[in-house]
Amino acid sequence: MNYFVKGNPDLCIGCRTCMIGCVVAHEGKHIFEVDPDSYSFNPKLHMVKTANLSVPVQCKHCENPACMAVCPVGAISQKDHCIVIDTEKCMGCKSCMDACPFGAINMTVQTGKFQADGTEKKVANKCDLCYGFSGGPACVRVCPTEALTLVTEDELGDAMERKRAEAARNAYLETHPQE
């Protein structure tokens, strides 16, 4: 089973610390030393913030991902409980972005890489659960309100058991009203 990060909109304050943690995890702390006008800030998640709601939207690492199915060059694969994009293989066709039902994929410029025609190379960009980094997803680790949770097979199984027990209790109470 693939893991994913779940956001709790009741706890999220929209501070965007998750976005900064994501970029620092993938780019390193040198981003604080470069000219902000010469750097593309490309987190692998997107903050949705309205007057009534704030929560990050990121890849759900589907079990049968539509993005992977439509990728014509096989740049998207499943590794260690997550779906990752090989940016070296990605040709920037946007098929995965169009196929994602969550809007969790965007296109980003690969700084210092160029297409055959001299334009900057653009590739698909999405949450990879900080694949290859120790400590799990940076967004979960840095969230000041603990609004983000990494959902693993164990957590999902426990939640399913709790829901089943609650459904059984409710069904019993419906047929055996309190006197």
C-alpha positions as CSV (number, residue, x, y, z in Angstrom):
1,M,0.0,0.0,0.0
2,N,1.2,3.5,-0.8
3,Y,1.4,6.0,2.0
4,F,0.1,9.6,1.7
5,V,-0.2,12.8,3.7
6,K,-3.5,13.8,5.1
7,G,-4.3,17.4,6.0
8,N,-6.7,18.4,8.7
9,P,-8.4,21.7,7.7
10,D,-9.6,22.1,11.3
11,L,-6.0,22.4,12.5
12,C,-4.4,24.1,9.4
13,I,-3.8,27.8,9.9
14,G,-2.5,28.4,6.3
15,C,1.0,29.5,7.5
16,R,2.6,27.7,4.5
17,T,5.4,26.3,6.7
18,C,4.8,23.0,5.0
19,M,5.7,24.6,1.6
20,I,9.0,26.0,3.0
21,G,9.8,22.7,4.7
22,C,9.2,20.9,1.4
23,V,11.5,23.2,-0.6
24,V,14.3,23.1,2.0
25,A,14.1,19.3,2.2
26,H,14.5,19.0,-1.6
27,E,16.8,21.9,-2.4
28,G,18.8,22.3,0.8
29,K,19.4,25.3,3.0
30,H,21.3,27.1,0.2
31,I,17.9,28.5,-0.9
32,F,18.3,31.1,2.0
33,E,21.6,32.2,0.5
34,V,20.5,32.9,-3.1
35,D,18.9,36.0,-4.6
36,P,15.2,35.5,-4.3
37,D,14.6,37.0,-7.8
38,S,16.9,34.4,-9.4
39,Y,15.4,31.3,-7.7
40,S,12.2,29.4,-8.6
41,F,10.4,28.4,-5.3
42,N,8.8,25.1,-6.3
43,P,7.2,23.2,-3.4
44,K,5.7,19.8,-4.2
45,L,2.4,20.7,-2.6
46,H,-0.1,23.6,-3.0
47,M,-1.8,25.5,-0.2
48,V,-5.5,26.1,-0.7
49,K,-6.5,29.1,1.5
50,T,-9.9,30.7,1.5
51,A,-11.8,32.8,4.1
52,N,-13.2,29.6,5.6
53,L,-10.6,26.9,4.8
54,S,-6.9,26.3,4.5
55,V,-5.2,23.0,3.8
56,P,-2.4,21.8,1.6
57,V,-3.3,19.7,-1.4
58,Q,-0.7,17.1,-2.4
59,C,-0.4,13.8,-4.2
60,K,-2.4,11.0,-2.6
61,H,0.0,8.3,-4.0
62,C,-2.9,6.4,-5.5
63,E,-2.7,2.6,-5.7
64,N,-3.5,2.7,-9.5
65,P,-2.3,6.2,-10.3
66,A,-3.8,7.8,-13.4
67,C,-0.7,9.9,-13.8
68,M,1.5,6.8,-14.1
69,A,-0.9,5.2,-16.5
70,V,-0.8,8.1,-19.0
71,C,2.9,8.9,-18.8
72,P,4.2,8.1,-22.3
73,V,7.9,7.8,-21.3
74,G,7.5,5.9,-18.0
75,A,8.8,8.7,-15.9
76,I,6.4,8.0,-13.1
77,S,6.9,4.9,-10.9
78,Q,6.0,3.4,-7.6
79,K,8.9,3.1,-5.1
80,D,8.9,2.3,-1.4
81,H,5.2,3.1,-0.8
82,C,5.1,6.3,-2.9
83,I,4.7,7.5,-6.5
84,V,7.7,9.4,-7.8
85,I,8.7,11.2,-10.9
86,D,12.0,10.7,-12.6
87,T,12.7,14.3,-13.8
88,E,15.5,13.1,-16.1
89,K,12.9,11.0,-18.1
90,C,10.0,13.5,-17.9
91,M,9.5,15.3,-21.2
92,G,7.0,17.9,-19.8
93,C,4.0,16.7,-21.8
94,K,1.5,17.6,-19.0
95,S,-0.5,14.3,-19.5
96,C,0.0,13.4,-15.8
97,M,-1.1,16.9,-14.7
98,D,-4.3,16.5,-16.7
99,A,-4.9,13.0,-15.4
100,C,-4.5,13.7,-11.7
101,P,-8.0,13.9,-10.1
102,F,-6.6,16.0,-7.2
103,G,-4.8,18.7,-9.1
104,A,-1.7,17.7,-7.2
105,I,0.8,17.9,-10.2
106,N,2.1,21.1,-11.7
107,M,4.9,21.9,-14.1
108,T,8.1,23.5,-12.9
109,V,11.2,24.8,-14.5
110,Q,14.3,22.7,-13.9
111,T,16.9,25.4,-13.1
112,G,20.0,25.0,-15.2
113,K,18.5,22.4,-17.6
114,F,17.6,23.2,-21.1
115,Q,15.6,21.7,-24.0
116,A,17.1,21.0,-27.4
117,D,15.7,24.4,-28.6
118,G,17.4,26.3,-25.8
119,T,14.4,26.9,-23.6
120,E,14.4,26.0,-20.0
121,K,13.3,22.4,-19.3
122,K,9.9,22.0,-17.6
123,V,9.0,18.9,-15.8
124,A,6.2,17.5,-13.7
125,N,6.3,18.3,-10.0
126,K,4.4,16.6,-7.2
127,C,4.8,15.3,-3.6
128,D,7.2,12.4,-3.4
129,L,6.8,12.0,0.4
130,C,10.4,13.2,0.6
131,Y,11.5,9.9,-1.0
132,G,15.2,9.2,-0.3
133,F,15.4,11.6,2.7
134,S,15.4,10.3,6.3
135,G,12.7,11.3,8.8
136,G,9.7,11.1,6.5
137,P,7.9,13.9,4.8
138,A,9.3,17.4,5.8
139,C,5.8,18.9,5.6
140,V,4.6,16.6,8.4
141,R,7.7,17.3,10.5
142,V,7.5,21.1,10.3
143,C,3.8,21.7,10.6
144,P,3.4,23.9,13.8
145,T,-0.2,22.8,14.4
146,E,0.3,19.1,13.5
147,A,-2.4,19.4,10.9
148,L,-0.5,17.0,8.6
149,T,-0.3,13.3,9.2
150,L,1.5,10.5,7.3
151,V,-1.0,7.8,6.6
152,T,0.5,4.3,6.5
153,E,-1.1,0.9,6.2
154,D,-1.2,0.5,9.9
155,E,-2.9,3.8,10.5
156,L,-5.4,3.1,7.8
157,G,-6.2,-0.3,9.2
158,D,-6.7,1.1,12.7
159,A,-9.0,3.8,11.3
160,M,-11.0,1.2,9.3
161,E,-11.5,-1.0,12.5
162,R,-12.6,2.0,14.5
163,K,-15.1,3.0,11.8
164,R,-16.4,-0.6,11.5
165,A,-16.9,-0.8,15.3
166,E,-18.7,2.6,15.3
167,A,-21.0,1.4,12.4
168,A,-21.8,-1.8,14.3
169,R,-22.6,0.2,17.5
170,N,-24.9,2.6,15.6
171,A,-26.7,-0.3,13.9
172,Y,-27.3,-2.0,17.2
173,L,-28.6,1.3,18.8
174,E,-31.0,1.8,15.9
175,T,-32.5,-1.7,16.4
176,H,-32.3,-1.6,20.3
177,P,-33.4,1.9,21.4
178,Q,-32.6,2.9,24.9
179,E,-35.6,2.7,27.3
